[in-house]
Structures are given as C-alpha cells and as structure tokens.
Amino acid sequence: MQKPVIAEKAPKALTLEPGTYYWCACGKSKNQPFCDGSHQGSEFTPLPFNIEEKKEVWLCQCKHSNNKPFCDGTHRKL
C-alpha cells in the first residue's frame, strides 16, 4: 500500500462556495489541497466532498487526517 506524499504539515484555510470539490488524496497535486490528476497510475483517487453553504473550512494537507478532507490536527504528530 502506497503512502501519500505530505504536501504540507499545516491545513489550508479556505472559504468555499456551495458545490462539489475533489480533495487530493495522493499529495502530489500542484493545486493543493485539490486534485489536479497527479494521482494517475497510482492507487489513490480524489475524495469528493460537498459544501452546502458558503463557509470557512480547514482542509488537510498532510494527507493523514482521520477526518478527511478536513484537518484533525494529525499533522502535529508527523
């Protein structure tokens, strides 16, 4: 089983509009924390998630959160 690349040991704070987003699970995307297709040829797939109303979110960039795609503080233990 492959391990994801740690894109950054800090979450990305964003204000997102309603819609469907695709979180990068492999850590290789140049558009962190969102997928840009860099996972092609690996066992990783992007994680779709929906935002129902405009809100601020903290998205995981270490790729080890137990609450993906949202940060749970795991990056502090890596």
SELUM-815958 format. One record per atom (N, C-alpha, C): atom name; z, x negated, y negated. Coordinates in nm, 3 decimals. Example, Ala and Ser with C-alpha at 12.3 -4.5 7.8 and 13.67 -1.06 7.14 Angstrom:
REM SELUM-815958
<atom atome="N" c3="0.780" c1="-1.319" c2="0.569"/>
<atom atome="CA" c3="0.780" c1="-1.230" c2="0.450"/>
<atom atome="C" c3="0.780" c1="-1.320" c2="0.330"/>
<atom atome="N" c3="0.708" c1="-1.285" c2="0.225"/>
<atom atome="CA" c3="0.714" c1="-1.367" c2="0.106"/>
<atom atome="C" c3="0.787" c1="-1.290" c2="-0.003"/>
//
This chain:
REM SELUM-815958
<atom atome="N" c3="0.000" c1="-0.084" c2="0.118"/>
<atom atome="CA" c3="0.000" c1="0.000" c2="0.000"/>
<atom atome="C" c3="0.000" c1="-0.088" c2="-0.124"/>
<atom atome="N" c3="-0.094" c1="-0.065" c2="-0.212"/>
<atom atome="CA" c3="-0.103" c1="-0.143" c2="-0.335"/>
<atom atome="C" c3="0.006" c1="-0.102" c2="-0.433"/>
<atom atome="N" c3="0.048" c1="-0.197" c2="-0.514"/>
<atom atome="CA" c3="0.143" c1="-0.168" c2="-0.621"/>
<atom atome="C" c3="0.067" c1="-0.159" c2="-0.752"/>
<atom atome="N" c3="0.107" c1="-0.068" c2="-0.840"/>
<atom atome="CA" c3="0.037" c1="-0.058" c2="-0.968"/>
<atom atome="C" c3="0.069" c1="-0.176" c2="-1.058"/>
<atom atome="N" c3="-0.022" c1="-0.206" c2="-1.148"/>
<atom atome="CA" c3="-0.003" c1="-0.309" c2="-1.249"/>
<atom atome="C" c3="0.090" c1="-0.251" c2="-1.355"/>
<atom atome="N" c3="0.188" c1="-0.328" c2="-1.397"/>
<atom atome="CA" c3="0.277" c1="-0.285" c2="-1.506"/>
<atom atome="C" c3="0.201" c1="-0.307" c2="-1.636"/>
<atom atome="N" c3="0.158" c1="-0.198" c2="-1.698"/>
<atom atome="CA" c3="0.081" c1="-0.209" c2="-1.822"/>
<atom atome="C" c3="0.170" c1="-0.255" c2="-1.936"/>
<atom atome="N" c3="0.293" c1="-0.204" c2="-1.939"/>
<atom atome="CA" c3="0.390" c1="-0.243" c2="-2.041"/>
<atom atome="C" c3="0.528" c1="-0.196" c2="-1.996"/>
<atom atome="N" c3="0.631" c1="-0.272" c2="-2.029"/>
<atom atome="CA" c3="0.768" c1="-0.235" c2="-1.992"/>
<atom atome="C" c3="0.833" c1="-0.154" c2="-2.104"/>
<atom atome="N" c3="0.762" c1="-0.054" c2="-2.150"/>
<atom atome="CA" c3="0.811" c1="0.038" c2="-2.252"/>
<atom atome="C" c3="0.723" c1="0.163" c2="-2.247"/>
<atom atome="N" c3="0.780" c1="0.279" c2="-2.274"/>
<atom atome="CA" c3="0.700" c1="0.401" c2="-2.275"/>
<atom atome="C" c3="0.613" c1="0.409" c2="-2.400"/>
<atom atome="N" c3="0.515" c1="0.496" c2="-2.395"/>
<atom atome="CA" c3="0.427" c1="0.522" c2="-2.509"/>
<atom atome="C" c3="0.465" c1="0.658" c2="-2.566"/>
<atom atome="N" c3="0.512" c1="0.661" c2="-2.690"/>
<atom atome="CA" c3="0.547" c1="0.786" c2="-2.757"/>
<atom atome="C" c3="0.422" c1="0.843" c2="-2.823"/>
<atom atome="N" c3="0.390" c1="0.967" c2="-2.788"/>
<atom atome="CA" c3="0.271" c1="1.032" c2="-2.841"/>
<atom atome="C" c3="0.301" c1="1.178" c2="-2.874"/>
<atom atome="N" c3="0.232" c1="1.231" c2="-2.970"/>
<atom atome="CA" c3="0.235" c1="1.374" c2="-2.996"/>
<atom atome="C" c3="0.104" c1="1.429" c2="-2.942"/>
<atom atome="N" c3="0.113" c1="1.511" c2="-2.839"/>
<atom atome="CA" c3="-0.006" c1="1.563" c2="-2.772"/>
<atom atome="C" c3="-0.030" c1="1.709" c2="-2.806"/>
<atom atome="N" c3="-0.156" c1="1.741" c2="-2.822"/>
<atom atome="CA" c3="-0.200" c1="1.879" c2="-2.843"/>
<atom atome="C" c3="-0.210" c1="1.947" c2="-2.706"/>
<atom atome="N" c3="-0.210" c1="2.080" c2="-2.702"/>
<atom atome="CA" c3="-0.227" c1="2.150" c2="-2.574"/>
<atom atome="C" c3="-0.355" c1="2.107" c2="-2.504"/>
<atom atome="N" c3="-0.346" c1="2.092" c2="-2.373"/>
<atom atome="CA" c3="-0.463" c1="2.054" c2="-2.295"/>
<atom atome="C" c3="-0.424" c1="1.983" c2="-2.168"/>
<atom atome="N" c3="-0.525" c1="1.939" c2="-2.094"/>
<atom atome="CA" c3="-0.506" c1="1.864" c2="-1.970"/>
<atom atome="C" c3="-0.535" c1="1.718" c2="-1.997"/>
<atom atome="N" c3="-0.445" c1="1.633" c2="-1.950"/>
<atom atome="CA" c3="-0.456" c1="1.489" c2="-1.969"/>
<atom atome="C" c3="-0.452" c1="1.421" c2="-1.832"/>
<atom atome="N" c3="-0.506" c1="1.300" c2="-1.825"/>
<atom atome="CA" c3="-0.509" c1="1.224" c2="-1.700"/>
<atom atome="C" c3="-0.439" c1="1.091" c2="-1.722"/>
<atom atome="N" c3="-0.319" c1="1.080" c2="-1.662"/>
<atom atome="CA" c3="-0.235" c1="0.961" c2="-1.675"/>
<atom atome="C" c3="-0.282" c1="0.853" c2="-1.578"/>
<atom atome="N" c3="-0.293" c1="0.732" c2="-1.627"/>
<atom atome="CA" c3="-0.334" c1="0.618" c2="-1.545"/>
<atom atome="C" c3="-0.221" c1="0.582" c2="-1.447"/>
<atom atome="N" c3="-0.250" c1="0.585" c2="-1.318"/>
<atom atome="CA" c3="-0.151" c1="0.551" c2="-1.216"/>
<atom atome="C" c3="-0.163" c1="0.406" c2="-1.168"/>
<atom atome="N" c3="-0.278" c1="0.344" c2="-1.191"/>
<atom atome="CA" c3="-0.300" c1="0.208" c2="-1.139"/>
<atom atome="C" c3="-0.250" c1="0.099" c2="-1.235"/>
<atom atome="N" c3="-0.245" c1="0.131" c2="-1.364"/>
<atom atome="CA" c3="-0.202" c1="0.034" c2="-1.463"/>
<atom atome="C" c3="-0.314" c1="-0.053" c2="-1.518"/>
<atom atome="N" c3="-0.437" c1="-0.034" c2="-1.471"/>
<atom atome="CA" c3="-0.549" c1="-0.120" c2="-1.513"/>
<atom atome="C" c3="-0.631" c1="-0.065" c2="-1.630"/>
<atom atome="N" c3="-0.607" c1="0.060" c2="-1.668"/>
<atom atome="CA" c3="-0.684" c1="0.123" c2="-1.775"/>
<atom atome="C" c3="-0.669" c1="0.046" c2="-1.906"/>
<atom atome="N" c3="-0.777" c1="0.036" c2="-1.979"/>
<atom atome="CA" c3="-0.774" c1="-0.026" c2="-2.113"/>
<atom atome="C" c3="-0.734" c1="0.079" c2="-2.217"/>
<atom atome="N" c3="-0.716" c1="0.205" c2="-2.173"/>
<atom atome="CA" c3="-0.681" c1="0.316" c2="-2.261"/>
<atom atome="C" c3="-0.542" c1="0.370" c2="-2.225"/>
<atom atome="N" c3="-0.448" c1="0.280" c2="-2.200"/>
<atom atome="CA" c3="-0.312" c1="0.320" c2="-2.160"/>
<atom atome="C" c3="-0.252" c1="0.417" c2="-2.260"/>
<atom atome="N" c3="-0.180" c1="0.515" c2="-2.211"/>
<atom atome="CA" c3="-0.141" c1="0.542" c2="-2.073"/>
<atom atome="C" c3="-0.238" c1="0.635" c2="-2.000"/>
<atom atome="N" c3="-0.359" c1="0.653" c2="-2.055"/>
<atom atome="CA" c3="-0.455" c1="0.744" c2="-1.996"/>
<atom atome="C" c3="-0.558" c1="0.670" c2="-1.911"/>
<atom atome="N" c3="-0.615" c1="0.743" c2="-1.816"/>
<atom atome="CA" c3="-0.713" c1="0.687" c2="-1.723"/>
<atom atome="C" c3="-0.846" c1="0.660" c2="-1.792"/>
<atom atome="N" c3="-0.909" c1="0.548" c2="-1.758"/>
<atom atome="CA" c3="-1.045" c1="0.518" c2="-1.804"/>
<atom atome="C" c3="-1.138" c1="0.489" c2="-1.686"/>
<atom atome="N" c3="-1.091" c1="0.519" c2="-1.564"/>
<atom atome="CA" c3="-1.174" c1="0.497" c2="-1.445"/>
<atom atome="C" c3="-1.156" c1="0.362" c2="-1.380"/>
<atom atome="N" c3="-1.068" c1="0.278" c2="-1.432"/>
<atom atome="CA" c3="-1.047" c1="0.143" c2="-1.377"/>
<atom atome="C" c3="-0.993" c1="0.143" c2="-1.235"/>
<atom atome="N" c3="-0.944" c1="0.256" c2="-1.186"/>
<atom atome="CA" c3="-0.889" c1="0.265" c2="-1.051"/>
<atom atome="C" c3="-0.998" c1="0.269" c2="-0.943"/>
<atom atome="N" c3="-1.124" c1="0.285" c2="-0.983"/>
<atom atome="CA" c3="-1.233" c1="0.296" c2="-0.886"/>
<atom atome="C" c3="-1.227" c1="0.183" c2="-0.783"/>
<atom atome="N" c3="-1.237" c1="0.219" c2="-0.656"/>
<atom atome="CA" c3="-1.231" c1="0.122" c2="-0.548"/>
<atom atome="C" c3="-1.091" c1="0.090" c2="-0.501"/>
<atom atome="N" c3="-0.991" c1="0.156" c2="-0.557"/>
<atom atome="CA" c3="-0.853" c1="0.134" c2="-0.515"/>
<atom atome="C" c3="-0.799" c1="0.263" c2="-0.454"/>
<atom atome="N" c3="-0.676" c1="0.259" c2="-0.408"/>
<atom atome="CA" c3="-0.613" c1="0.379" c2="-0.351"/>
<atom atome="C" c3="-0.551" c1="0.469" c2="-0.459"/>
<atom atome="N" c3="-0.557" c1="0.427" c2="-0.584"/>
<atom atome="CA" c3="-0.497" c1="0.504" c2="-0.693"/>
<atom atome="C" c3="-0.590" c1="0.612" c2="-0.745"/>
<atom atome="N" c3="-0.531" c1="0.721" c2="-0.790"/>
<atom atome="CA" c3="-0.603" c1="0.827" c2="-0.859"/>
<atom atome="C" c3="-0.522" c1="0.867" c2="-0.981"/>
<atom atome="N" c3="-0.590" c1="0.909" c2="-1.087"/>
<atom atome="CA" c3="-0.515" c1="0.950" c2="-1.206"/>
<atom atome="C" c3="-0.433" c1="1.076" c2="-1.178"/>
<atom atome="N" c3="-0.325" c1="1.091" c2="-1.252"/>
<atom atome="CA" c3="-0.238" c1="1.207" c2="-1.237"/>
<atom atome="C" c3="-0.266" c1="1.305" c2="-1.351"/>
<atom atome="N" c3="-0.323" c1="1.423" c2="-1.317"/>
<atom atome="CA" c3="-0.345" c1="1.521" c2="-1.423"/>
<atom atome="C" c3="-0.214" c1="1.589" c2="-1.461"/>
<atom atome="N" c3="-0.197" c1="1.617" c2="-1.591"/>
<atom atome="CA" c3="-0.081" c1="1.693" c2="-1.635"/>
<atom atome="C" c3="-0.122" c1="1.778" c2="-1.754"/>
<atom atome="N" c3="-0.054" c1="1.892" c2="-1.769"/>
<atom atome="CA" c3="-0.087" c1="1.987" c2="-1.874"/>
<atom atome="C" c3="0.021" c1="1.990" c2="-1.981"/>
<atom atome="N" c3="-0.022" c1="2.003" c2="-2.102"/>
<atom atome="CA" c3="0.067" c1="2.025" c2="-2.216"/>
<atom atome="C" c3="0.036" c1="2.166" c2="-2.266"/>
<atom atome="N" c3="0.137" c1="2.249" c2="-2.270"/>
<atom atome="CA" c3="0.119" c1="2.390" c2="-2.307"/>
<atom atome="C" c3="0.122" c1="2.413" c2="-2.458"/>
<atom atome="N" c3="0.201" c1="2.334" c2="-2.529"/>
<atom atome="CA" c3="0.208" c1="2.346" c2="-2.674"/>
<atom atome="C" c3="0.225" c1="2.207" c2="-2.733"/>
<atom atome="N" c3="0.184" c1="2.189" c2="-2.857"/>
<atom atome="CA" c3="0.192" c1="2.058" c2="-2.921"/>
<atom atome="C" c3="0.336" c1="2.007" c2="-2.913"/>
<atom atome="N" c3="0.352" c1="1.884" c2="-2.862"/>
<atom atome="CA" c3="0.486" c1="1.828" c2="-2.853"/>
<atom atome="C" c3="0.481" c1="1.677" c2="-2.839"/>
<atom atome="N" c3="0.595" c1="1.614" c2="-2.868"/>
<atom atome="CA" c3="0.610" c1="1.470" c2="-2.852"/>
<atom atome="C" c3="0.651" c1="1.441" c2="-2.708"/>
<atom atome="N" c3="0.586" c1="1.342" c2="-2.649"/>
<atom atome="CA" c3="0.618" c1="1.301" c2="-2.512"/>
<atom atome="C" c3="0.632" c1="1.149" c2="-2.508"/>
<atom atome="N" c3="0.704" c1="1.102" c2="-2.409"/>
<atom atome="CA" c3="0.718" c1="0.959" c2="-2.382"/>
<atom atome="C" c3="0.656" c1="0.935" c2="-2.245"/>
<atom atome="N" c3="0.538" c1="0.872" c2="-2.244"/>
<atom atome="CA" c3="0.466" c1="0.851" c2="-2.119"/>
<atom atome="C" c3="0.494" c1="0.713" c2="-2.062"/>
<atom atome="N" c3="0.514" c1="0.710" c2="-1.932"/>
<atom atome="CA" c3="0.545" c1="0.587" c2="-1.859"/>
<atom atome="C" c3="0.426" c1="0.491" c2="-1.863"/>
<atom atome="N" c3="0.454" c1="0.365" c2="-1.889"/>
<atom atome="CA" c3="0.352" c1="0.261" c2="-1.883"/>
<atom atome="C" c3="0.385" c1="0.154" c2="-1.780"/>
<atom atome="N" c3="0.507" c1="0.159" c2="-1.724"/>
<atom atome="CA" c3="0.542" c1="0.062" c2="-1.619"/>
<atom atome="C" c3="0.489" c1="0.108" c2="-1.484"/>
<atom atome="N" c3="0.455" c1="0.236" c2="-1.473"/>
<atom atome="CA" c3="0.396" c1="0.298" c2="-1.354"/>
<atom atome="C" c3="0.494" c1="0.314" c2="-1.239"/>
<atom atome="N" c3="0.624" c1="0.301" c2="-1.265"/>
<atom atome="CA" c3="0.725" c1="0.313" c2="-1.159"/>
<atom atome="C" c3="0.823" c1="0.427" c2="-1.182"/>
<atom atome="N" c3="0.801" c1="0.510" c2="-1.282"/>
<atom atome="CA" c3="0.890" c1="0.622" c2="-1.311"/>
<atom atome="C" c3="0.899" c1="0.718" c2="-1.191"/>
<atom atome="N" c3="1.013" c1="0.777" c2="-1.172"/>
<atom atome="CA" c3="1.028" c1="0.881" c2="-1.070"/>
<atom atome="C" c3="0.997" c1="1.018" c2="-1.127"/>
<atom atome="N" c3="0.954" c1="1.023" c2="-1.253"/>
<atom atome="CA" c3="0.920" c1="1.148" c2="-1.321"/>
<atom atome="C" c3="0.780" c1="1.136" c2="-1.383"/>
<atom atome="N" c3="0.687" c1="1.076" c2="-1.310"/>
<atom atome="CA" c3="0.551" c1="1.052" c2="-1.360"/>
<atom atome="C" c3="0.487" c1="1.182" c2="-1.407"/>
<atom atome="N" c3="0.419" c1="1.181" c2="-1.518"/>
<atom atome="CA" c3="0.378" c1="1.070" c2="-1.601"/>
<atom atome="C" c3="0.479" c1="1.033" c2="-1.710"/>
<atom atome="N" c3="0.595" c1="1.099" c2="-1.708"/>
<atom atome="CA" c3="0.692" c1="1.079" c2="-1.814"/>
<atom atome="C" c3="0.790" c1="0.965" c2="-1.781"/>
<atom atome="N" c3="0.834" c1="0.896" c2="-1.884"/>
<atom atome="CA" c3="0.928" c1="0.786" c2="-1.870"/>
<atom atome="C" c3="1.065" c1="0.836" c2="-1.826"/>
<atom atome="N" c3="1.127" c1="0.766" c2="-1.733"/>
<atom atome="CA" c3="1.265" c1="0.796" c2="-1.693"/>
<atom atome="C" c3="1.356" c1="0.675" c2="-1.710"/>
<atom atome="N" c3="1.307" c1="0.571" c2="-1.778"/>
<atom atome="CA" c3="1.388" c1="0.451" c2="-1.804"/>
<atom atome="C" c3="1.378" c1="0.344" c2="-1.696"/>
<atom atome="N" c3="1.297" c1="0.367" c2="-1.593"/>
<atom atome="CA" c3="1.284" c1="0.269" c2="-1.484"/>
<atom atome="C" c3="1.239" c1="0.133" c2="-1.534"/>
<atom atome="N" c3="1.160" c1="0.127" c2="-1.641"/>
<atom atome="CA" c3="1.109" c1="0.000" c2="-1.693"/>
<atom atome="C" c3="1.220" c1="-0.098" c2="-1.726"/>
<atom atome="N" c3="1.340" c1="-0.048" c2="-1.755"/>
<atom atome="CA" c3="1.454" c1="-0.137" c2="-1.788"/>
<atom atome="C" c3="1.506" c1="-0.212" c2="-1.665"/>
<atom atome="N" c3="1.470" c1="-0.165" c2="-1.546"/>
<atom atome="CA" c3="1.518" c1="-0.226" c2="-1.422"/>
<atom atome="C" c3="1.416" c1="-0.323" c2="-1.362"/>
<atom atome="N" c3="1.297" c1="-0.328" c2="-1.419"/>
<atom atome="CA" c3="1.191" c1="-0.412" c2="-1.361"/>
<atom atome="C" c3="1.197" c1="-0.554" c2="-1.413"/>
//
